[in-house]
Amino acid sequence: MSAAQIIAQLAAASQKLDEAQAKLLAAREDASQARTLVAGALQGSSGQLVGQIDGLVEVLGQVASRPAATREQVKQTIAKVQALGN
């Protein structure tokens, strides 16, 4: 596989990571909205359920940060391939 092909595939992978991050952030927002709806519907008697949703929102937030770090590693790898290809 040529350097150009490797770079093209890594660039496509970087794009997929961007898409994954956007979907994770959207899922976090959806979960936050679900929390608001549950809290409003159950008016104070929803403690355990709201707590579970809060946990989900927290986990989604943590996971949503990971694609950015991975994307940075992909960019570093692209730079290395470019350097080797020149």
N, C-alpha and C positions, 0 to 999 in steps of 0.2 A: 504494500500500500504506500502510495506517495505521501510526502509531507502535506501536500494540498488536500488530499483525501482525508487524512487524519485530522487536519485542522477543520475541514468542513463538518466532519462527524462530531468533533468536540464542540464546535459552534452550535450545531443542532442540539447537542446534549445541554449546553448552557441555556438555550431557549426553552427546552423542556423543564429545566430547573426553575426558570422564571415563571412558567405556567403553573408548576406545582406550588410554588410559593404563593401565587395569586389565589389559587384554589384553597390553600390552607387558610389564608387570611380571610377569604370569603366564608369558609366554614366556621371560623372563629366568630365572625360577625353574626352569622346565622344562629350560632349557639347563644350568643349574647342576647339576641332578639328573642329567642325561645325562653331564656331566663326571665326576661321582662314580662313576657306573656304569662308564664307560669306564676310568677310572683303576683301579677295583677289578678289572675283568675282565682288563685287560692287565698289571696288577701291575708298574708301573714302566717297561714298554717302550712306553708310549703317549705319549711326549713331544710329538711333532708333532701328534697328534690332540687331545690335551688342550690344547695351545697354540692350536689353531684354535677349539676350543670356548670357551676363555678369551676369545679375541678376540670371539667372538659374544656372550658374556655382557657384555663391556664395551660393545660397540656397542648392544646392547639397553638397557643401563642409560642410555647417553647419549640414545638416542632416546626412552626412556620419560619423560625429564624435559621434553621439548618440549611435550606437550599442556598441561601446567600453565601455561607461559608464554603459549601461544596462548589458553587459556581466560581468562587474566587480561585479555588484549587484548579478547576478546569481552565480558567484564564491563564494561570501560571503554567499549566501544562502546554497550552497553545503557544505561549511565549517560548517555551523550551523547544518545542517542535519547530517553530519558526527559526530559532537560532541554529538548530541542527540542520535545517533545510537550506540555510544560506551558506 
